[in-house]
Amino acid sequence: RNETLLWRREGVQTTVAVHERRSRPPLRILYLDGMHQSDDLPSTTFVHHRIGALPVILHPRPQRALVIGMGGGATAGAVAQFPGLDVDVVELSAAVVRGASYFSHINFDLLQRPNVHLRVDDGRNFLLTTRTKYDVITADIILPRTAGAGALYAREYFELVRSRLAAGGLALQWNGAPTETQYKMIMRTFMSV
C-alpha cells in the first residue's frame, strides 16, 4: 500500500522490483521475489555503510576488497569509497545489478566507479574459481532464511572466504539469524573457521 512501482524485472534467479512509498521524504524500496531486500531509509543505509566500511577502516593498508552480493549497493558503495582500494563485487542476479541503479544516491554511484569491478556470478562459485587474495572480504546483508542463502552461512563457505584472504586480511559477516539459537550457531561456525 502507498507504493508506486518504479521498475520491475523478472530475472533468471529472482524477480526484482523497485517501489517508491509515498511518505515524507519518499522511501525507495528494493524487493527480491516480493521480499524486502533494501531501502534508502537513513537507518538502513547506516547499517549497510557500516558493514562495508568497518573492515576497510580496521585493516592497516587494504588494497583489494571483495563484496559478495549487491542488493541496493550501499555496502559495496561504502567499501569503494576508500582511496586506492580495488573492489570486486559479485552479484548473482543481473536484474539486481540493474535495480541498484535506482539507489545511486545511497551507493555512492557504485556502478560508475572506476575502482569497482562487477561480476554477475554466484559468490561461492567465484570464491572457488578465483585465485585472487583479498585484504577485505565482506558481504551485503543476506538473510539466512532466504532460499539458498544458507550456503553463505555454512562452514564450507567460511572456509572459502578464509582461503581467499591475504595475510592479515579481514572478513566481516553480518549475522541476521532470526532466533538466538540460530544466531549462536552461525557465530560458532564463523568463529570456528
N, C-alpha and C positions, 0 to 999 in steps of 0.2 A: 504494500500500500504506500501511497505517496511517493512512488518511484517511477521514473521515466527510463525506458530502455534507450541507452545511447549507442550501443554496439553489441553485436552477438555473432558468434562464430561456432559452428559445430566442427570441432577438430577431430582428428583420429583418436586421440587419447581422452579428450574431455570437451564438453561444451562450455564455452567461456562467454560471459555476459558482463557488460559494464552498465551499471544503472546510476542514475543521479536521484537522490532523495531530496524532495522539496523541504528544505529546512533552512535555518539561518545560522551559519552560512550553508550553502548546498553541500551535501555529502555525496562523494563519489564512492561506489562500491564495486568490487570485483567478485563475481560469483563463478565457481567452477562446479559444473553439474548441479547448479541450483544451490550450492552451499557457499556461504560467505568465506572468502579467502582473504580479502584485504579491503581496506578503505583508506580514506585520507583524513580521518579524524586525527587531531594532534596527538592524542594518547596512543593510538595505534601506530602512527608514524614514528613516535618516540621509541617505542619498543623495537620496531624494525631497524631504525637507525642505530640503536644501541647494540643490537645483535651483530650488525655489520661493523661498527666502529670499534667496539671493545677489544677484540683480539688484535686488531691492527695497532691500536694505541698501546697495548701491553707488549707487543713484540718490539725489541730494540731497533731493528732495521729491516722491516719487511720489504721484499722486492716483488714477490709473486703471491697472489691470493686466488683461492678458488671458492666460488659460491655455488652451492647445489640448490637449484630451484630459484624461480624468479618471482612468481606472483606479480604484485604491482611494481616490483623492482626497488623498493625502498631499502631493503637490506643490502643488495648488491650496489645500489647507488651510494650508500654510505661508505662502503669499502672503497669504491672507485674515487672517492674524494681526496684520497691521500696522495700527495705528490710523489712521483717516482714509482708508484705501485702498478704493476701489470696485473690485470684482473681477468680471470676466466670465469664465465658464468655458464652453467649448464642447466638448461630447462628442457623438460620432457616434451612440452607441447608448443608447437609453432603458434597456435592460437593464443596461448598465454602471452607469448612474446608480443604479438600484435595488440593484445589488450593492455599490456603495460604502457603502451604509448599514451594512454589516457591518464596516466599517473606521472607524467614527466615533471609535474610541479612538486612531487614528493620524492622522486627517484633521481633527482639531480640530472635529468635528461640523459639517463643511463644509456639509452640506445644510440646516442650520438657521440659518446665519449671515446676518444681515440685510444685510451688505455684499456678499454673493455673489449674482450673477445668473447662473443656469444656463440654457443654451440647448442643446437637442438639435439638432445640425446638423453638417454637415461643416465642419471647420476651415478648409479652403481656400475653400469657398463663403462662409463667414462673412466671411473677410477680403476677398473680392471684393465683398461687398454692403454691409459696414459703412462708414460714414464717420467713425466714432469714431477718435480718435487716442489712443494709449496711451503711458504713460510706461515701462511694462514689458510685454514680451511674452515668455512662456516656454511650454514645452510639457511635458507629462508624458513619462515615458520611453516612447518608442515605438520598438520595434526596427526598424531599416531593412529587415531581412529578412522582416518580416511582410507578407503580401499587402496591397497598396495603400499601404503606408507609404512607399514610395519617393517618392511625390508630396510628402511632407513633408520631403524632403531635397534637392529639386530647386531649381535657380536660380530658377525662377518662384515657388516658394513663398517662398523667402527674399526675393525682391523684393516680394512682397505684404506680408510682415512689415515690411520696411523702410518701405513706403509707409504703413503704419498706425502707425508710431512718431511720437510727438510730438517736437518739437525737444528734443534732449538725451536722448531715450528710449534704453532699453537692451533688447536682445534676448539671451536665453540659449538656446542649442540644445544639448541633450545629444547626444553622438555615440557611438552604440553599435555602430559598424561592427565586424563580427567579424574582419576582417583589417586589417593595417597599410595595405595599398593602398587598401581601401575607406575606412578612417578618413581617410587623407590626401585622398582625392577629396572626401569630404563637407566636410572642413575647408577645402580650397581653394575649394570652391563657396561656402561660407558667407562666407569672408573676401573673396572677390571681389565679393560683393554689399554 
